[in-house]
Amino acid sequence: MSEIFKGRVAIVGMGYIGLPTAVAIATRGIDVIGVDINPATVAALSRGEAPFVEPDLAVGVSGAVAMGRLSATTEMPEADAFIIAVPTPFNSDKSADLSCVEAAASQIAPMLRPGNIVILESTCPPGTTERIRKWIADLRPDLKTPVDGENRADLFFAHCPERVLPGRIMIEMITNDRVVGGLTPQCAEKAASIYRLFAQGEILLTDAASAEMAKLVENAYRDVNIAFSNEISLISESLHIDVWEVIRLANRHPRVNVLNPGPGVGGHCIPVDPWFIVSAAPELSRLIRTAREVNDHRPHHVAGQVVEKAKRFKSPTVACLGLTFKANVDDIRESPAIEVVSLIAQSMPDLSILVSDPYVSTLPKLLGNFANLHLESAHQAVERADIVVLLVEHEAFKTIKHTRLGGKVVYDTRGAWH
Ligand SMILES: NC(=O)c1ccc[n+]([C@@H]2O[C@H](COP(=O)([O-])OP(=O)(O)OC[C@H]3O[C@@H](n4cnc5c(N)ncnc54)[C@H](O)[C@@H]3O)[C@@H](O)[C@H]2O)c1
């Protein structure tokens, strides 16, 4: 019989990953304490409010808090299990910045008692779970940690990466298969007992480094495939061949699935995580590095194309449709659309640029200082533009009537109007 966890869980980092996990566990009748360094986040949670928007999260938070199962604090509490879900950005040299993970580990260390488990959920380079063990072992020499298969340890350590899709987090957290990697098999089994509380997908037990690497590989896989389609797009453009037609035809092969090209790759996972593989094995990661470079170059290419088109007009107006990093969400983190607009505005200070996005009500910081750039309704922007650039395929843009684009230069970077 598989063990089911009993005890109290502390989750460190109440963001897009930590908070939905807290709700999923608390809803199964387990006491969960959410820990965050941001007092505003803790205050919102203490009122039973979700500090950010994600479908079905608000009702989950208010229910769990009202039932007395979920509470929040800025101080690390005692618990039976500690789950770390803090940010892992990259440094200027693209190596992983583990300062938040290290800070969380050092805050957890004084609270640990024999039998406790520490689970890393943040996306990290291979070997990070082992580094957490070492940091904690240095701070707590009184507690035995599982070194090299040792089975009589006081503490347990595991990595359980997250693969949810923003916008569907509350559903996918429950339904996705779950990779659970322990420093020892006992660690993996103990961590699995927590995920069995709420996960309906299969729980796949493995070692910690394999789990860490599997998560990075998932995002590098997406990045490499997107880079392939972006490169096909570049080549087709130079040969005056319609890339959308090429992909439509190629994808009729039963074993081919070329993704759609676009203006670049955004969000805070796919543009970041492949670099963790590159920095772990720089000499061996030629394809993964090149894919990153191809995708990072895309906004420059798209902006260059727009500038070339604009040069054909005397005093042109350009409508740029879409600012978010993908369609039908309000998330602008690492958005290539914003980079495209900023590059166009820098290259042509006399160009009039009208920007429109149904999910963005004020211009993002990077675009705020250009005098030639204004936020407009899609209707107005298209109406007044000589050149219309589609950067994000929001539903609201897909339904723009072709007749309204008549007589204008149209640059559809997403193939939505094809
Ligand atoms: N968001 C996603 O879709 C997603 C998907 C898979 C994996 N991940 C990974 O999960 C991790 C967390 O991402 P996120 O999107 O939840 O981040 P987030 O920025 O939404 O939330 C992180 C939270 O951690 C808090 N924090 C930082 N340092 C802390 C500390 N020492 N103690 C307590 N709280 C602290 C911050 O205040 C913030 O509220 C990252 O490694 C990310 O790569 C995210």
The ligand as an ORCA input file, in Angstrom:
! r2SCAN-3c Opt
* xyz 0 1
  N       4.740     29.973    -13.250
  C       4.869     28.881    -13.970
  O       4.108     28.658    -14.907
  C       5.945     27.856    -13.660
  C       5.851     26.595    -14.238
  C       6.801     25.634    -13.913
  C       7.844     25.957    -13.044
  N       7.927     27.217    -12.511
  C       9.040     27.486    -11.589
  O       8.528     27.601    -10.252
  C       9.322     28.526     -9.500
  C       8.412     29.594     -8.916
  O       7.816     30.288     -9.991
  P       6.524     31.205     -9.798
  O       5.991     31.483    -11.148
  O       5.614     30.624     -8.764
  O       7.212     32.520     -9.190
  P       6.469     33.816     -8.606
  O       7.374     34.950     -8.860
  O       5.051     33.852     -9.064
  O       6.404     33.522     -7.015
  C       7.523     33.371     -6.218
  C       7.188     33.870     -4.813
  O       8.301     33.566     -3.971
  C       8.445     34.648     -3.029
  N       9.789     34.534     -2.453
  C      10.999     34.814     -3.013
  N      11.997     34.514     -2.143
  C      11.427     34.010     -1.029
  C      11.918     33.524      0.213
  N      13.214     33.446      0.482
  N      11.022     33.134      1.135
  C       9.689     33.187      0.896
  N       9.165     33.635     -0.265
  C      10.010     34.038     -1.210
  C       8.151     35.873     -3.852
  O       7.802     36.968     -3.034
  C       6.973     35.385     -4.733
  O       5.724     35.629     -4.113
  C      10.383     29.049    -10.478
  O      11.546     28.277    -10.349
  C       9.754     28.806    -11.842
  O      10.726     28.662    -12.856
  C       6.994     28.161    -12.776
*
